[in-house]
Amino acid sequence: MAGQTPRDDVTPSTVLVVDDSRVVRTYIQSHLEKEGYHVLVASNGKEALTLLSDDIGIVLLDLWMPEMDGMACLRYIRENFPEIPTIMITVSHEISHAVAAMKYGAFDYVTKPFDPSELLVIVQQALRIRDQARRLRRAEAELDKAREHEISIASRIQQTLLLGAPLRDLRGVKVGELTIASKKIDGDFYDFHLIDDTCFDVVVGDVMGKGIPAALLGAAAKQHLMSALYRLMRGHKTGDPPEPAEIVSSVHAEMIGQMKDLETFFTLCYARFDLSNNVITYVDCGHMRTIHYHHQAGSCSLLQGENMPLGFPGQDRFTQIRAPFERGDLFFFYSDGLTEARNERGEFYGEERLVEFVRAHSSLEPQELCGRAWKDVVDFSQRETFTDDLTCVALRVEPTGPANDGAREGRITVPATLAELERVRGFIQDLCTGQGASVVDEEQIKIIQIVATEIMTNIVRHAYQDRGDGQVRIEAKASPETIEMNFFDQGIEFDFSKAPLPVFDGSREGGFGLHIIAHTADSVQYTRDAGGTNRARVTFAMQRRGKDAVHR
Amino acid sequence: MQFTVEEADGVRIVSSLPKVLDANNAMDFKADMARTLKGSTRVIFDMSAVKFIDSAGCGALITVLRQLKESGGDLKLYAVEKQVRMVFELVRMHKIIDIFNTRQEAILAFSHEQA
């Protein structure tokens, strides 16, 4: 055994020897020091307590001692230094006590008189096992971290890959969307494909299952749908967009193999809106029936097709249906998480209730309609977490057609995390400078960007309490006269009275955000609707250099 | 984040600051800067790389300033970009941190204080 010194240099190899016999102490000490251990000695339990620290690697503890005996000392060590292994030193007729000590958590015992090499083996073993336990704990902690990381990646997949960028540049329609995942990530997805100025596609799908696999399949499906559209469009001699049925058939053919292996499927509603002819062409593949609210008649009809969900074998041709609509009509797409939410009595929220809800609230803005629909489901089921993912997309064809008054509108929905700040600023930049000549000068853009940064940070930090699971929707409008930004969130209501006042003497580092907003924007309003959506609305008048330049 | 650190006349000059200093990286900035500035008292930041700052970024600079002042030191800035200067003025940072146009001026200010 000689020459085997403790190797793990990160863990202390200090041995604390506690024995009332000076001879025994010195005997053990000299042997262990010869092997390269650092040895501390104590003559009783009380003295041992004063020497205990996290630097101690192992304790050799005599069972019988004056002052504080071995058992009391062992109990103290187990409670306060659970990681330090303790070896009891005993005489042969006390073995039953030593065994009792092991029940209290002692690692092992040695009986006097003992062979030094025997003691050394036990010490080495105890240290090795302690190190293994530590490594295991460390590995477990890392694994937990990795799992959390994985979930957050998947959550990003959902937020960025599954949920399409809302229609920003299309005039004549207003879109609202909402998704509430059941396990932080889900397989519900939606997307918007812009074909031209008067034509666009809305895609809403629901993958069977939840969690990461569903999210990944949803992302794949979305990707396939998008690429099929462009691939088929290139294939057409006239450059005309392929029919929705053609797109869905193509995606089904591409994905059926994979999906059969994964034993999964997804429902889908692929709808094309033609604003020139006021016609919707849709392919319904086992999805929930889309609600079509007829503005003139004040009534609803349901869009239903006869295709099976994608991934079901034995189907290769998908059929599409055309239906006319009027300007002012509203469409409500949703996943089964909405209608299949149950109340305490086990009753479903149901399609009928949802249709009636949409009809009764058809005058709401699409975004607010989505929030209110969710709220209605929450009220019905008396809970805010659901077993299934819940998604809805509401779309209104505006009563008046596309017009151009020199204004530009944009919308973006982003996860409520600080990592999105850059994207929010980019959105402002694009809105103000995109599409040809800039309507706003560079300096003004910087001012709007700083205000957007401060509002977004407040929403992430305070409305959503840094949880990172919410969403922020931003709608902005830029005209040569004014810029208006609206931030929507579903977090905690903003309370002015609790906001700290800024201190400008350098003693505090917080509280400047609201000051910056108040002193750069021309108007700021915070409101909250009945559906629990918070809205922060800020406006800027153009050709001004911040509020301090011109006093109203 | 990685900074460039130079020593001149007993003053530590930090450049290559991040392009954006906002709520997203302010915490990291504070932590990385505390490591970088361990043991220093007289510090100058070359602000030319910083193109965008928000209130949290200002807060991070104030933290650095406060830590340096506690150990008898000071923080001075130079080459502050337009947007950054605008935000500084809004939160009155220019009243609590000395701002110079050039590195030379900032170094000179320290040596005058010493004298």
Interface residues (C-beta under 8 A of the other chain):
Chain A: L418 A419 L421 E422 R425 E443 K446 I447 Q449 I450 T453 E454 T457 V460 R461 P502 F504 D505 G506 S507 R508 E509 G510 F512 G513 H515 I516 H519 T520 G546
Chain B: V20 D22 A23 N24 F52 D54 S55 A56 C58 G59 A60 I62 T63 L65 R66 K82 Q83 M86 V87 L90 V91 R92 K95 I96 I97
